[in-house]
């Protein structure tokens, strides 16, 4: 499933039945996309130097894969996600 957040399409994969309300879904989306958007900003999104495709796959695909490998309930989930994205990013 793709949604648009601030004009950018975000791949969510299959939404689990655990999301029983809009608040839970919104919170989950923000926790997943905030580190992703931070990485984009840190690596040149505004000046056009950010590379959206890594190893033949878009950054959203990497995001979805990493999210599935982490414990989304962990208190430091956002930090773990940012660090995992940073490790994969080609210039990091």
Phi and psi in radians as a Rosetta constraint file:
Dihedral C 1 N 2 CA 2 C 2 CIRCULARHARMONIC -1.940 0.35
Dihedral N 2 CA 2 C 2 N 3 CIRCULARHARMONIC 2.464 0.35
Dihedral C 2 N 3 CA 3 C 3 CIRCULARHARMONIC -2.273 0.35
Dihedral N 3 CA 3 C 3 N 4 CIRCULARHARMONIC 2.932 0.35
Dihedral C 3 N 4 CA 4 C 4 CIRCULARHARMONIC -1.912 0.35
Dihedral N 4 CA 4 C 4 N 5 CIRCULARHARMONIC 2.221 0.35
Dihedral C 4 N 5 CA 5 C 5 CIRCULARHARMONIC -2.160 0.35
Dihedral N 5 CA 5 C 5 N 6 CIRCULARHARMONIC 2.070 0.35
Dihedral C 5 N 6 CA 6 C 6 CIRCULARHARMONIC 0.908 0.35
Dihedral N 6 CA 6 C 6 N 7 CIRCULARHARMONIC 0.651 0.35
Dihedral C 6 N 7 CA 7 C 7 CIRCULARHARMONIC 1.484 0.35
Dihedral N 7 CA 7 C 7 N 8 CIRCULARHARMONIC -0.047 0.35
Dihedral C 7 N 8 CA 8 C 8 CIRCULARHARMONIC -1.876 0.35
Dihedral N 8 CA 8 C 8 N 9 CIRCULARHARMONIC 2.291 0.35
Dihedral C 8 N 9 CA 9 C 9 CIRCULARHARMONIC -1.232 0.35
Dihedral N 9 CA 9 C 9 N 10 CIRCULARHARMONIC 2.356 0.35
Dihedral C 9 N 10 CA 10 C 10 CIRCULARHARMONIC -2.119 0.35
Dihedral N 10 CA 10 C 10 N 11 CIRCULARHARMONIC 2.221 0.35
Dihedral C 10 N 11 CA 11 C 11 CIRCULARHARMONIC -1.513 0.35
Dihedral N 11 CA 11 C 11 N 12 CIRCULARHARMONIC 2.138 0.35
Dihedral C 11 N 12 CA 12 C 12 CIRCULARHARMONIC -1.817 0.35
Dihedral N 12 CA 12 C 12 N 13 CIRCULARHARMONIC -0.184 0.35
Dihedral C 12 N 13 CA 13 C 13 CIRCULARHARMONIC 1.256 0.35
Dihedral N 13 CA 13 C 13 N 14 CIRCULARHARMONIC -2.700 0.35
Dihedral C 13 N 14 CA 14 C 14 CIRCULARHARMONIC -1.466 0.35
Dihedral N 14 CA 14 C 14 N 15 CIRCULARHARMONIC 2.227 0.35
Dihedral C 14 N 15 CA 15 C 15 CIRCULARHARMONIC -1.357 0.35
Dihedral N 15 CA 15 C 15 N 16 CIRCULARHARMONIC 2.196 0.35
Dihedral C 15 N 16 CA 16 C 16 CIRCULARHARMONIC -1.217 0.35
Dihedral N 16 CA 16 C 16 N 17 CIRCULARHARMONIC 2.677 0.35
Dihedral C 16 N 17 CA 17 C 17 CIRCULARHARMONIC -1.185 0.35
Dihedral N 17 CA 17 C 17 N 18 CIRCULARHARMONIC -0.178 0.35
Dihedral C 17 N 18 CA 18 C 18 CIRCULARHARMONIC -1.183 0.35
Dihedral N 18 CA 18 C 18 N 19 CIRCULARHARMONIC -0.313 0.35
Dihedral C 18 N 19 CA 19 C 19 CIRCULARHARMONIC -1.412 0.35
Dihedral N 19 CA 19 C 19 N 20 CIRCULARHARMONIC 1.723 0.35
Dihedral C 19 N 20 CA 20 C 20 CIRCULARHARMONIC -1.713 0.35
Dihedral N 20 CA 20 C 20 N 21 CIRCULARHARMONIC -0.106 0.35
Dihedral C 20 N 21 CA 21 C 21 CIRCULARHARMONIC -2.686 0.35
Dihedral N 21 CA 21 C 21 N 22 CIRCULARHARMONIC 2.878 0.35
Dihedral C 21 N 22 CA 22 C 22 CIRCULARHARMONIC -1.072 0.35
Dihedral N 22 CA 22 C 22 N 23 CIRCULARHARMONIC -0.692 0.35
Dihedral C 22 N 23 CA 23 C 23 CIRCULARHARMONIC -1.043 0.35
Dihedral N 23 CA 23 C 23 N 24 CIRCULARHARMONIC -0.819 0.35
Dihedral C 23 N 24 CA 24 C 24 CIRCULARHARMONIC -1.088 0.35
Dihedral N 24 CA 24 C 24 N 25 CIRCULARHARMONIC -0.758 0.35
Dihedral C 24 N 25 CA 25 C 25 CIRCULARHARMONIC -1.135 0.35
Dihedral N 25 CA 25 C 25 N 26 CIRCULARHARMONIC -0.786 0.35
Dihedral C 25 N 26 CA 26 C 26 CIRCULARHARMONIC -1.079 0.35
Dihedral N 26 CA 26 C 26 N 27 CIRCULARHARMONIC -0.778 0.35
Dihedral C 26 N 27 CA 27 C 27 CIRCULARHARMONIC -1.056 0.35
Dihedral N 27 CA 27 C 27 N 28 CIRCULARHARMONIC -0.749 0.35
Dihedral C 27 N 28 CA 28 C 28 CIRCULARHARMONIC -1.114 0.35
Dihedral N 28 CA 28 C 28 N 29 CIRCULARHARMONIC -0.749 0.35
Dihedral C 28 N 29 CA 29 C 29 CIRCULARHARMONIC -1.092 0.35
Dihedral N 29 CA 29 C 29 N 30 CIRCULARHARMONIC -0.790 0.35
Dihedral C 29 N 30 CA 30 C 30 CIRCULARHARMONIC -1.109 0.35
Dihedral N 30 CA 30 C 30 N 31 CIRCULARHARMONIC -0.735 0.35
Dihedral C 30 N 31 CA 31 C 31 CIRCULARHARMONIC -1.114 0.35
Dihedral N 31 CA 31 C 31 N 32 CIRCULARHARMONIC -0.528 0.35
Dihedral C 31 N 32 CA 32 C 32 CIRCULARHARMONIC -1.458 0.35
Dihedral N 32 CA 32 C 32 N 33 CIRCULARHARMONIC -0.647 0.35
Dihedral C 32 N 33 CA 33 C 33 CIRCULARHARMONIC -1.554 0.35
Dihedral N 33 CA 33 C 33 N 34 CIRCULARHARMONIC -0.452 0.35
Dihedral C 33 N 34 CA 34 C 34 CIRCULARHARMONIC -1.040 0.35
Dihedral N 34 CA 34 C 34 N 35 CIRCULARHARMONIC -0.858 0.35
Dihedral C 34 N 35 CA 35 C 35 CIRCULARHARMONIC -1.101 0.35
Dihedral N 35 CA 35 C 35 N 36 CIRCULARHARMONIC -0.618 0.35
Dihedral C 35 N 36 CA 36 C 36 CIRCULARHARMONIC -1.118 0.35
Dihedral N 36 CA 36 C 36 N 37 CIRCULARHARMONIC -0.816 0.35
Dihedral C 36 N 37 CA 37 C 37 CIRCULARHARMONIC -1.161 0.35
Dihedral N 37 CA 37 C 37 N 38 CIRCULARHARMONIC -0.624 0.35
Dihedral C 37 N 38 CA 38 C 38 CIRCULARHARMONIC -1.106 0.35
Dihedral N 38 CA 38 C 38 N 39 CIRCULARHARMONIC -0.760 0.35
Dihedral C 38 N 39 CA 39 C 39 CIRCULARHARMONIC -1.046 0.35
Dihedral N 39 CA 39 C 39 N 40 CIRCULARHARMONIC -0.777 0.35
Dihedral C 39 N 40 CA 40 C 40 CIRCULARHARMONIC -1.005 0.35
Dihedral N 40 CA 40 C 40 N 41 CIRCULARHARMONIC -0.803 0.35
Dihedral C 40 N 41 CA 41 C 41 CIRCULARHARMONIC -1.136 0.35
Dihedral N 41 CA 41 C 41 N 42 CIRCULARHARMONIC -0.752 0.35
Dihedral C 41 N 42 CA 42 C 42 CIRCULARHARMONIC -1.115 0.35
Dihedral N 42 CA 42 C 42 N 43 CIRCULARHARMONIC -0.471 0.35
Dihedral C 42 N 43 CA 43 C 43 CIRCULARHARMONIC -1.966 0.35
Dihedral N 43 CA 43 C 43 N 44 CIRCULARHARMONIC 0.513 0.35
Dihedral C 43 N 44 CA 44 C 44 CIRCULARHARMONIC 1.645 0.35
Dihedral N 44 CA 44 C 44 N 45 CIRCULARHARMONIC 0.455 0.35
Dihedral C 44 N 45 CA 45 C 45 CIRCULARHARMONIC -1.040 0.35
Dihedral N 45 CA 45 C 45 N 46 CIRCULARHARMONIC -0.763 0.35
Dihedral C 45 N 46 CA 46 C 46 CIRCULARHARMONIC -1.173 0.35
Dihedral N 46 CA 46 C 46 N 47 CIRCULARHARMONIC -0.645 0.35
Dihedral C 46 N 47 CA 47 C 47 CIRCULARHARMONIC -1.601 0.35
Dihedral N 47 CA 47 C 47 N 48 CIRCULARHARMONIC 0.025 0.35
Dihedral C 47 N 48 CA 48 C 48 CIRCULARHARMONIC 1.529 0.35
Dihedral N 48 CA 48 C 48 N 49 CIRCULARHARMONIC 0.090 0.35
Dihedral C 48 N 49 CA 49 C 49 CIRCULARHARMONIC -1.597 0.35
Dihedral N 49 CA 49 C 49 N 50 CIRCULARHARMONIC -0.113 0.35
Dihedral C 49 N 50 CA 50 C 50 CIRCULARHARMONIC -1.160 0.35
Dihedral N 50 CA 50 C 50 N 51 CIRCULARHARMONIC 2.364 0.35
Dihedral C 50 N 51 CA 51 C 51 CIRCULARHARMONIC -1.721 0.35
Dihedral N 51 CA 51 C 51 N 52 CIRCULARHARMONIC 2.005 0.35
Dihedral C 51 N 52 CA 52 C 52 CIRCULARHARMONIC -1.441 0.35
Dihedral N 52 CA 52 C 52 N 53 CIRCULARHARMONIC -0.441 0.35
Dihedral C 52 N 53 CA 53 C 53 CIRCULARHARMONIC -1.952 0.35
Dihedral N 53 CA 53 C 53 N 54 CIRCULARHARMONIC 2.121 0.35
Dihedral C 53 N 54 CA 54 C 54 CIRCULARHARMONIC -2.105 0.35
Dihedral N 54 CA 54 C 54 N 55 CIRCULARHARMONIC 2.329 0.35
Dihedral C 54 N 55 CA 55 C 55 CIRCULARHARMONIC 0.870 0.35
Dihedral N 55 CA 55 C 55 N 56 CIRCULARHARMONIC 0.678 0.35
Dihedral C 55 N 56 CA 56 C 56 CIRCULARHARMONIC 1.347 0.35
Dihedral N 56 CA 56 C 56 N 57 CIRCULARHARMONIC 0.162 0.35
Dihedral C 56 N 57 CA 57 C 57 CIRCULARHARMONIC -2.314 0.35
Dihedral N 57 CA 57 C 57 N 58 CIRCULARHARMONIC 2.504 0.35
Dihedral C 57 N 58 CA 58 C 58 CIRCULARHARMONIC -1.194 0.35
Dihedral N 58 CA 58 C 58 N 59 CIRCULARHARMONIC 2.724 0.35
Dihedral C 58 N 59 CA 59 C 59 CIRCULARHARMONIC -1.014 0.35
Dihedral N 59 CA 59 C 59 N 60 CIRCULARHARMONIC -0.587 0.35
Dihedral C 59 N 60 CA 60 C 60 CIRCULARHARMONIC -1.104 0.35
Dihedral N 60 CA 60 C 60 N 61 CIRCULARHARMONIC -0.581 0.35
Dihedral C 60 N 61 CA 61 C 61 CIRCULARHARMONIC -1.207 0.35
Dihedral N 61 CA 61 C 61 N 62 CIRCULARHARMONIC -0.716 0.35
Dihedral C 61 N 62 CA 62 C 62 CIRCULARHARMONIC -1.091 0.35
Dihedral N 62 CA 62 C 62 N 63 CIRCULARHARMONIC -0.741 0.35
Dihedral C 62 N 63 CA 63 C 63 CIRCULARHARMONIC -0.984 0.35
Dihedral N 63 CA 63 C 63 N 64 CIRCULARHARMONIC -0.865 0.35
Dihedral C 63 N 64 CA 64 C 64 CIRCULARHARMONIC -1.065 0.35
Dihedral N 64 CA 64 C 64 N 65 CIRCULARHARMONIC -0.735 0.35
Dihedral C 64 N 65 CA 65 C 65 CIRCULARHARMONIC -1.140 0.35
Dihedral N 65 CA 65 C 65 N 66 CIRCULARHARMONIC -0.765 0.35
Dihedral C 65 N 66 CA 66 C 66 CIRCULARHARMONIC -1.148 0.35
Dihedral N 66 CA 66 C 66 N 67 CIRCULARHARMONIC -0.752 0.35
Dihedral C 66 N 67 CA 67 C 67 CIRCULARHARMONIC -0.992 0.35
Dihedral N 67 CA 67 C 67 N 68 CIRCULARHARMONIC -0.706 0.35
Dihedral C 67 N 68 CA 68 C 68 CIRCULARHARMONIC -1.171 0.35
Dihedral N 68 CA 68 C 68 N 69 CIRCULARHARMONIC -0.415 0.35
Dihedral C 68 N 69 CA 69 C 69 CIRCULARHARMONIC -1.555 0.35
Dihedral N 69 CA 69 C 69 N 70 CIRCULARHARMONIC -0.163 0.35
Dihedral C 69 N 70 CA 70 C 70 CIRCULARHARMONIC -1.854 0.35
Dihedral N 70 CA 70 C 70 N 71 CIRCULARHARMONIC 2.841 0.35
Dihedral C 70 N 71 CA 71 C 71 CIRCULARHARMONIC -1.531 0.35
Dihedral N 71 CA 71 C 71 N 72 CIRCULARHARMONIC 1.817 0.35
Dihedral C 71 N 72 CA 72 C 72 CIRCULARHARMONIC -1.172 0.35
Dihedral N 72 CA 72 C 72 N 73 CIRCULARHARMONIC -0.216 0.35
Dihedral C 72 N 73 CA 73 C 73 CIRCULARHARMONIC -1.593 0.35
Dihedral N 73 CA 73 C 73 N 74 CIRCULARHARMONIC -0.118 0.35
Dihedral C 73 N 74 CA 74 C 74 CIRCULARHARMONIC -1.124 0.35
Dihedral N 74 CA 74 C 74 N 75 CIRCULARHARMONIC 2.479 0.35
Dihedral C 74 N 75 CA 75 C 75 CIRCULARHARMONIC -1.060 0.35
Dihedral N 75 CA 75 C 75 N 76 CIRCULARHARMONIC -0.594 0.35
Dihedral C 75 N 76 CA 76 C 76 CIRCULARHARMONIC -1.779 0.35
Dihedral N 76 CA 76 C 76 N 77 CIRCULARHARMONIC 0.491 0.35
Dihedral C 76 N 77 CA 77 C 77 CIRCULARHARMONIC -0.916 0.35
Dihedral N 77 CA 77 C 77 N 78 CIRCULARHARMONIC -0.839 0.35
Dihedral C 77 N 78 CA 78 C 78 CIRCULARHARMONIC -1.062 0.35
Dihedral N 78 CA 78 C 78 N 79 CIRCULARHARMONIC -0.715 0.35
Dihedral C 78 N 79 CA 79 C 79 CIRCULARHARMONIC -1.145 0.35
Dihedral N 79 CA 79 C 79 N 80 CIRCULARHARMONIC -0.754 0.35
Dihedral C 79 N 80 CA 80 C 80 CIRCULARHARMONIC -1.077 0.35
Dihedral N 80 CA 80 C 80 N 81 CIRCULARHARMONIC -0.735 0.35
Dihedral C 80 N 81 CA 81 C 81 CIRCULARHARMONIC -1.131 0.35
Dihedral N 81 CA 81 C 81 N 82 CIRCULARHARMONIC -0.797 0.35
Dihedral C 81 N 82 CA 82 C 82 CIRCULARHARMONIC -1.046 0.35
Dihedral N 82 CA 82 C 82 N 83 CIRCULARHARMONIC -0.817 0.35
Dihedral C 82 N 83 CA 83 C 83 CIRCULARHARMONIC -1.096 0.35
Dihedral N 83 CA 83 C 83 N 84 CIRCULARHARMONIC -0.692 0.35
Dihedral C 83 N 84 CA 84 C 84 CIRCULARHARMONIC -1.172 0.35
Dihedral N 84 CA 84 C 84 N 85 CIRCULARHARMONIC -0.706 0.35
Dihedral C 84 N 85 CA 85 C 85 CIRCULARHARMONIC -1.120 0.35
Dihedral N 85 CA 85 C 85 N 86 CIRCULARHARMONIC -0.749 0.35
Dihedral C 85 N 86 CA 86 C 86 CIRCULARHARMONIC -1.066 0.35
Dihedral N 86 CA 86 C 86 N 87 CIRCULARHARMONIC -0.711 0.35
Dihedral C 86 N 87 CA 87 C 87 CIRCULARHARMONIC -1.107 0.35
Dihedral N 87 CA 87 C 87 N 88 CIRCULARHARMONIC -0.571 0.35
Dihedral C 87 N 88 CA 88 C 88 CIRCULARHARMONIC -1.449 0.35
Dihedral N 88 CA 88 C 88 N 89 CIRCULARHARMONIC -0.447 0.35
Dihedral C 88 N 89 CA 89 C 89 CIRCULARHARMONIC -1.102 0.35
Dihedral N 89 CA 89 C 89 N 90 CIRCULARHARMONIC 2.322 0.35
Dihedral C 89 N 90 CA 90 C 90 CIRCULARHARMONIC -0.992 0.35
Dihedral N 90 CA 90 C 90 N 91 CIRCULARHARMONIC -0.585 0.35
Dihedral C 90 N 91 CA 91 C 91 CIRCULARHARMONIC -1.723 0.35
Dihedral N 91 CA 91 C 91 N 92 CIRCULARHARMONIC 0.032 0.35
